[in-house]
């Protein structure tokens, strides 16, 4: 795969997590992530707040899409708060989640706990340096159903899909 200029390859897998499994997890490092998926393209505006320190980070991201579900070109531009505010007025769909870190078998996994209208939705994800590395990665038993290739559960889709539809689809997959 030829990467667009300045892009890197993101190797990632994602899994639905049963809500009842979340309560038993030893969660560390919590960050509030507020995303705006800008209308008319594949750009995401993100604000990240570390809940322990209050430190904030802002970025503009483009995911290029890929025929390979686990590897996709991506580029991030880090922004100042003022630059983030300038982009935030553009039309888009918003979504918020609390990203937590959870250790399993010596590896840190990200656990996204969605907020607001998607409260109760939990997704585990991990990245690796290579495609082979992410494919070989053993996920924890509480990562119940792989959704890596299911575009229904992409952040951009979740931001615009009615909550009832998301809950129904997640319940079907977790049944």
PESULNOR-V220108 format. One record per residue. N is the residue number from 1. RES is the residue in one small letter. PHI is phi in degrees with one decimal (none if undefined). NEAR is the number of other ideal C-beta (glycine too) atoms within 8 Angstrom. Layout:
<<N,RES,PHI,NEAR> <N,RES,PHI,NEAR>>
This chain:
<<1,x,none,7> <2,x,-87.6,3> <3,x,-83.4,8> <4,x,-61.2,8> <5,x,-54.5,4> <6,x,74.1,4> <7,x,-84.0,11> <8,x,-122.0,7> <9,x,-91.8,11> <10,x,-96.0,10> <11,x,-109.7,12> <12,x,-143.8,11> <13,x,-129.4,12> <14,x,-134.6,10> <15,x,-137.4,14> <16,x,-72.2,14> <17,x,-120.2,13> <18,x,-65.3,10> <19,x,-53.9,7> <20,x,-68.1,5> <21,x,-73.3,11> <22,x,-61.7,12> <23,x,-60.6,5> <24,x,-88.0,5> <25,x,-84.5,10> <26,x,-87.2,5> <27,x,-94.7,8> <28,x,-131.9,8> <29,x,35.7,7> <30,x,-108.5,11> <31,x,-131.8,11> <32,x,-86.9,11> <33,x,-116.2,12> <34,x,-116.1,11> <35,x,-111.7,13> <36,x,-126.3,13> <37,x,-87.9,14> <38,x,-68.4,12> <39,x,-66.8,8> <40,x,92.6,4> <41,x,-177.0,6> <42,x,-117.8,8> <43,x,-104.6,9> <44,x,-127.4,14> <45,x,-98.9,16> <46,x,-132.1,12> <47,x,-118.5,10> <48,x,-121.0,13> <49,x,-118.1,10> <50,x,-72.8,11> <51,x,-72.2,8> <52,x,-78.6,6> <53,x,-99.6,4> <54,x,80.8,7> <55,x,-64.2,6> <56,x,-117.0,9> <57,x,-137.0,7> <58,x,-130.4,13> <59,x,-153.5,11> <60,x,-115.4,11> <61,x,-125.1,12> <62,x,-128.4,11> <63,x,-103.5,10> <64,x,-83.6,11> <65,x,86.4,5> <66,x,-163.9,9> <67,x,-72.7,2> <68,x,-92.2,8> <69,x,-63.1,5> <70,x,-98.7,11> <71,x,-129.6,10> <72,x,-144.4,12> <73,x,-66.8,13> <74,x,-145.9,12> <75,x,-137.6,11> <76,x,-121.5,7> <77,x,-120.5,7> <78,x,-82.1,6> <79,x,-118.6,10> <80,x,-81.5,6> <81,x,-62.2,8> <82,x,-66.2,6> <83,x,-65.2,9> <84,x,-59.1,12> <85,x,-61.5,8> <86,x,-64.8,7> <87,x,-74.6,12> <88,x,-64.6,8> <89,x,-80.3,5> <90,x,-69.9,9> <91,x,-66.4,5> <92,x,-177.7,10> <93,x,-115.6,9> <94,x,-101.8,9> <95,x,-152.1,13> <96,x,-134.3,10> <97,x,-152.1,12> <98,x,-103.6,11> <99,x,-97.6,13> <100,x,-116.4,14> <101,x,-103.1,11> <102,x,-134.1,14> <103,x,-88.5,9> <104,x,-147.7,8> <105,x,52.4,5> <106,x,79.6,4> <107,x,-123.2,8> <108,x,-94.1,6> <109,x,-112.2,14> <110,x,-91.1,11> <111,x,-120.3,15> <112,x,-97.1,13> <113,x,-107.6,11> <114,x,-74.4,14> <115,x,-114.8,8> <116,x,66.2,7> <117,x,-64.3,4> <118,x,-104.1,12> <119,x,-52.6,7> <120,x,104.5,7> <121,x,-78.0,11> <122,x,-130.9,14> <123,x,-131.1,13> <124,x,-98.3,17> <125,x,-143.6,11> <126,x,-150.5,12> <127,x,-122.4,7> <128,x,-142.6,9> <129,x,-67.5,4> <130,x,-131.3,7> <131,x,-60.7,11> <132,x,-62.3,6> <133,x,-64.5,10> <134,x,-74.4,15> <135,x,-66.6,8> <136,x,-77.5,6> <137,x,-63.8,10> <138,x,-85.3,4> <139,x,-86.1,11> <140,x,-65.5,9> <141,x,-63.2,3> <142,x,-78.2,11> <143,x,-84.1,11> <144,x,-79.2,9> <145,x,-133.7,7> <146,x,-71.1,9> <147,x,-127.0,12> <148,x,-51.3,10> <149,x,-90.1,6> <150,x,-92.2,6> <151,x,-62.8,6> <152,x,-56.7,8> <153,x,-99.1,11> <154,x,-69.2,7> <155,x,-57.7,9> <156,x,-62.2,10> <157,x,-70.8,10> <158,x,-61.4,13> <159,x,-66.5,12> <160,x,-115.9,7> <161,x,-82.4,9> <162,x,-56.0,5> <163,x,-56.8,8> <164,x,-61.7,6> <165,x,-68.1,8> <166,x,-64.4,12> <167,x,-61.5,10> <168,x,-62.8,8> <169,x,-64.0,10> <170,x,-63.3,10> <171,x,-62.4,8> <172,x,-61.0,7> <173,x,-70.7,9> <174,x,-86.2,9> <175,x,-69.2,4>>
